[in-house]
C-alpha cells in the first residue's frame, strides 16, 4: 500500500467525491450502438433517485448524444463510463449545486488471455446493490489492498468474491456457474443486478439462486458477465480446470451475438 498522497488546495469540489453522491454506468459503443441502453439508463436513474436526483428525458437525450459523439471521434469500438454526481459546489451542505455528468471514453482493448480465477473472501459487510454507487466501489478499492497482501500471487482482476461460504460475483462482473444442466447466478446482498445478467435471466437461460461455495468444486463451466467484455469464459476455478468451450457456453454466444452493440470474443 502506498504511503504517499497528493495534496491540493484549489481543486474543484465535486459533491460526488466529497459526499459520495454519485452513480455510474460502464458499457461499450460499437459502430454507434449500445447494448441495452435503456436498462443502463434505468439503473442509473434508480440509483440517483436514492439521493433525490430525478433524471429527466432531456438529460437522457443529451447524455446519450454526447456519449455517442465522443465515441465516434475515437473508435468504432469504445468503452464508455458515465458518472452522474450531485455537481460542483462550494464548501458546506447548504450550498446549491446542479447535477453533472462526466463521460469518459477510450478505445476498447481486446484481451483474450485465459482466465484462471481464485476465490477471495470479501472483508466487509454486504449490502443491497440496486445501482452502481461510487461509495460501493470505494469499498472495493480498500478490499483490493487487503487481497494484494493476502494473495500476492494473483491479480485482483483474476479473482471473484465470496462471503460466508457463498459465491457473490467477479470483481467487476457477475459470475454464472453451469451445474446439473443449468446456468446459475448468485443472488442476494452484494450482488449487482447486471444488465447482461438480467438479459439472460429474462431469456430464461440463467437462474438467480443463492450459490454455496461448494458449487465451485462441481460446476462444469463458469463465465464472467458484464457489458464491457460481455461473455468471458473461465478456464480454471481455484486451480481446478473447467471447460472454456462447453456447449452450454456456445448457447449463450448464439443468443447474444444477434443483438446490436455486441461484439463477442471467442476464446
C-alpha positions as CSV (number, residue, x, y, z in Angstrom):
1,X,0.0,0.0,0.0
2,X,1.4,3.4,-1.0
3,X,2.5,5.8,1.8
4,X,2.3,8.9,-0.5
5,X,-0.6,11.2,-1.1
6,X,-1.3,14.1,-3.4
7,X,-2.4,17.3,-1.6
8,X,-4.3,20.1,-3.5
9,X,-6.0,23.2,-2.2
10,X,-7.6,24.7,-5.3
11,X,-9.3,21.7,-7.0
12,X,-12.9,22.0,-8.0
13,X,-15.1,20.5,-5.2
14,X,-17.4,17.8,-6.6
15,X,-20.3,16.6,-4.4
16,X,-19.9,13.1,-5.9
17,X,-16.4,12.9,-4.4
18,X,-17.0,14.7,-1.2
19,X,-20.3,13.1,-0.2
20,X,-20.4,10.0,-2.4
21,X,-23.4,11.5,-4.2
22,X,-22.9,9.7,-7.5
23,X,-23.7,6.7,-9.6
24,X,-22.1,5.4,-12.8
25,X,-22.5,3.0,-15.7
26,X,-20.0,1.4,-18.0
27,X,-20.7,0.0,-21.5
28,X,-19.4,-0.4,-25.0
29,X,-20.3,1.7,-28.0
30,X,-19.8,-0.5,-31.1
31,X,-20.5,1.1,-34.5
32,X,-22.7,3.7,-32.9
33,X,-24.8,1.1,-30.9
34,X,-25.1,0.5,-27.2
35,X,-26.3,-2.9,-26.0
36,X,-29.4,-2.4,-23.7
37,X,-29.0,1.3,-23.3
38,X,-32.5,1.7,-21.7
39,X,-31.5,-0.8,-19.0
40,X,-28.3,1.1,-18.2
41,X,-30.2,4.4,-18.1
42,X,-32.9,3.0,-15.9
43,X,-30.4,1.6,-13.4
44,X,-28.5,4.9,-13.0
45,X,-31.9,6.7,-12.6
46,X,-32.8,4.3,-9.8
47,X,-29.5,4.9,-8.1
48,X,-29.7,8.7,-8.3
49,X,-33.3,8.7,-7.1
50,X,-31.8,7.4,-3.8
51,X,-30.3,10.9,-3.4
52,X,-33.4,12.7,-4.6
53,X,-31.9,13.4,-8.0
54,X,-34.5,12.8,-10.7
55,X,-33.2,12.1,-14.2
56,X,-35.2,13.8,-17.0
57,X,-35.8,12.7,-20.6
58,X,-33.7,15.8,-21.7
59,X,-30.8,14.5,-19.6
60,X,-31.0,11.1,-21.3
61,X,-31.1,12.6,-24.7
62,X,-28.1,15.0,-24.2
63,X,-26.0,12.4,-22.3
64,X,-26.6,9.7,-24.9
65,X,-25.9,12.0,-27.8
66,X,-22.7,13.2,-26.2
67,X,-21.5,9.7,-25.4
68,X,-22.1,8.5,-29.0
69,X,-20.4,11.6,-30.5
70,X,-17.4,11.2,-28.2
71,X,-17.1,7.5,-29.1
72,X,-17.4,8.2,-32.8
73,X,-14.4,10.5,-32.6
74,X,-12.2,7.9,-31.0
75,X,-13.0,4.5,-32.5
76,X,-15.7,2.2,-33.9
77,X,-15.4,0.2,-30.6
78,X,-15.2,2.2,-27.4
79,X,-15.5,1.6,-23.7
80,X,-17.6,4.3,-22.1
81,X,-18.1,5.2,-18.4
82,X,-20.6,7.9,-17.5
83,X,-20.8,9.2,-13.9
84,X,-23.6,11.5,-12.7
85,X,-23.0,13.3,-9.5
86,X,-24.7,16.0,-7.4
87,X,-22.5,18.5,-9.2
88,X,-19.9,21.1,-8.2
89,X,-20.4,23.0,-5.0
90,X,-18.5,25.2,-2.6
91,X,-17.9,24.2,1.0
92,X,-20.9,23.1,3.0
93,X,-24.1,21.0,2.9
94,X,-26.4,24.0,2.4
95,X,-24.9,25.1,-1.0
96,X,-27.0,24.5,-4.1
97,X,-25.5,22.6,-7.0
98,X,-26.5,21.5,-10.4
99,X,-26.0,17.7,-11.2
100,X,-23.3,17.0,-13.7
101,X,-22.3,14.1,-15.9
102,X,-18.7,13.1,-16.6
103,X,-18.3,11.0,-19.8
104,X,-15.0,9.1,-20.1
105,X,-14.3,7.3,-23.4
106,X,-11.4,5.2,-24.7
107,X,-10.9,2.7,-27.4
108,X,-11.7,-0.8,-26.4
109,X,-8.6,-3.0,-25.9
110,X,-9.2,-6.7,-26.6
111,X,-7.9,-9.1,-24.1
112,X,-8.2,-12.9,-24.8
113,X,-5.8,-14.2,-22.2
114,X,-7.1,-17.3,-20.4
115,X,-8.8,-16.6,-17.1
116,X,-7.7,-18.6,-14.1
117,X,-9.8,-17.4,-11.2
118,X,-9.3,-17.7,-7.5
119,X,-11.9,-17.0,-4.9
120,X,-11.3,-14.4,-2.2
121,X,-13.3,-13.5,0.9
122,X,-14.9,-10.1,0.9
123,X,-13.7,-8.3,4.1
124,X,-16.7,-6.0,4.6
125,X,-20.4,-6.4,5.2
126,X,-22.6,-7.0,2.2
127,X,-25.4,-4.6,1.2
128,X,-28.1,-4.3,-1.4
129,X,-26.8,-3.0,-4.8
130,X,-29.7,-1.7,-7.0
131,X,-27.2,0.5,-8.9
132,X,-23.5,1.3,-9.3
133,X,-22.9,3.7,-6.4
134,X,-19.4,5.2,-6.3
135,X,-19.3,4.6,-2.5
136,X,-19.6,0.8,-3.1
137,X,-16.6,0.9,-5.3
138,X,-14.6,2.9,-2.8
139,X,-15.1,-0.1,-0.5
140,X,-13.9,-2.4,-3.3
141,X,-10.7,-0.4,-3.6
142,X,-9.9,-1.0,0.0
143,X,-10.7,-4.7,-0.4
144,X,-8.2,-4.9,-3.2
145,X,-5.5,-3.6,-1.0
146,X,-6.3,-6.3,1.6
147,X,-6.3,-9.0,-1.1
148,X,-3.0,-7.9,-2.5
149,X,-1.4,-8.6,0.9
150,X,-3.3,-11.9,1.5
151,X,-2.9,-13.3,-2.1
152,X,0.3,-11.8,-3.6
153,X,0.4,-14.5,-6.2
154,X,-2.8,-13.4,-8.0
155,X,-4.1,-10.3,-9.7
156,X,-7.2,-8.9,-8.1
157,X,-8.8,-8.7,-11.5
158,X,-8.5,-12.5,-11.8
159,X,-10.4,-13.2,-8.6
160,X,-14.0,-13.4,-7.6
161,X,-15.7,-12.5,-4.3
162,X,-17.1,-15.0,-1.8
163,X,-18.7,-14.2,1.6
164,X,-19.8,-16.5,4.4
165,X,-19.3,-19.6,2.2
166,X,-21.4,-18.2,-0.7
167,X,-20.3,-17.1,-4.1
168,X,-21.1,-13.4,-4.8
169,X,-19.5,-12.0,-8.0
170,X,-16.4,-11.2,-10.0
171,X,-14.5,-8.1,-9.2
172,X,-16.3,-6.0,-11.9
173,X,-18.6,-8.7,-13.3
174,X,-21.4,-11.0,-12.5
175,X,-20.5,-14.7,-12.4
176,X,-22.5,-17.6,-13.7
177,X,-21.9,-21.3,-12.9
178,X,-23.1,-24.3,-15.1
179,X,-24.2,-27.1,-12.8
180,X,-26.6,-30.0,-13.2
181,X,-27.7,-28.8,-16.7
182,X,-28.4,-25.2,-15.6
183,X,-26.7,-21.9,-15.6
184,X,-26.9,-20.4,-12.1
185,X,-26.0,-16.9,-11.0
186,X,-25.6,-15.8,-7.3
187,X,-28.4,-13.7,-5.8
188,X,-28.8,-11.7,-2.7
189,X,-27.0,-8.8,-0.9
190,X,-23.7,-7.8,-2.5
191,X,-24.8,-8.9,-6.0
192,X,-25.3,-6.1,-8.6
193,X,-28.2,-7.0,-10.9
194,X,-26.0,-6.6,-14.0
195,X,-27.6,-5.6,-17.3
196,X,-26.3,-8.6,-19.2
197,X,-27.1,-10.9,-16.2
198,X,-30.8,-9.7,-16.3
199,X,-30.9,-10.1,-20.1
200,X,-30.1,-13.8,-19.8
201,X,-32.5,-14.2,-16.9
202,X,-35.3,-12.7,-19.0
203,X,-34.4,-15.1,-21.8
204,X,-34.7,-18.0,-19.4
205,X,-31.1,-19.0,-19.9
206,X,-29.8,-18.5,-16.4
207,X,-31.5,-18.6,-12.9
208,X,-30.8,-16.5,-9.9
209,X,-30.0,-18.5,-6.8
210,X,-28.0,-18.5,-3.6
211,X,-24.8,-20.3,-4.7
212,X,-22.9,-22.1,-2.0
213,X,-19.1,-22.1,-2.4
214,X,-19.2,-25.9,-2.9
215,X,-20.5,-25.3,-6.4
216,X,-17.0,-24.1,-7.4
217,X,-15.8,-27.7,-6.9
218,X,-18.6,-29.3,-9.0
219,X,-19.6,-26.9,-11.8
220,X,-18.8,-27.9,-15.3
221,X,-18.2,-24.3,-16.7
222,X,-18.2,-20.7,-15.4
223,X,-18.4,-17.3,-17.1
224,X,-18.0,-13.7,-16.1
225,X,-20.6,-11.3,-17.5
226,X,-20.5,-7.5,-17.9
227,X,-21.3,-5.0,-20.7
228,X,-17.6,-4.3,-21.3
229,X,-16.3,-7.8,-22.2
230,X,-19.8,-9.3,-22.5
231,X,-19.0,-13.1,-22.1
232,X,-15.7,-14.2,-20.5
233,X,-15.2,-18.0,-20.1
234,X,-13.2,-19.1,-17.1
235,X,-10.5,-21.7,-17.6
236,X,-9.9,-22.7,-14.0
237,X,-11.5,-22.1,-10.6
238,X,-9.2,-22.3,-7.6
239,X,-6.7,-24.3,-9.8
240,X,-9.4,-26.8,-10.9
241,X,-9.5,-26.9,-14.7
242,X,-13.0,-26.4,-16.2
243,X,-14.2,-26.3,-19.8
244,X,-13.9,-22.9,-21.6
245,X,-15.6,-24.4,-24.7
246,X,-18.6,-26.2,-23.0
247,X,-21.6,-26.5,-25.3
248,X,-23.6,-24.5,-22.7
249,X,-21.3,-21.5,-23.3
250,X,-22.0,-21.6,-27.1
251,X,-25.7,-21.4,-26.4
252,X,-25.1,-18.0,-24.7
253,X,-22.9,-16.8,-27.5
254,X,-25.6,-17.8,-30.1
255,X,-28.3,-15.8,-28.4
256,X,-26.3,-12.7,-27.6
257,X,-24.4,-12.3,-30.9
258,X,-27.6,-11.2,-32.7
259,X,-28.0,-8.1,-30.5
260,X,-26.9,-4.7,-31.7
261,X,-24.0,-3.2,-29.8
262,X,-22.4,-6.6,-29.1
263,X,-19.1,-7.9,-30.3
264,X,-18.1,-11.3,-28.9
265,X,-14.6,-12.6,-28.4
266,X,-14.4,-16.4,-28.6
267,X,-11.5,-17.7,-26.5
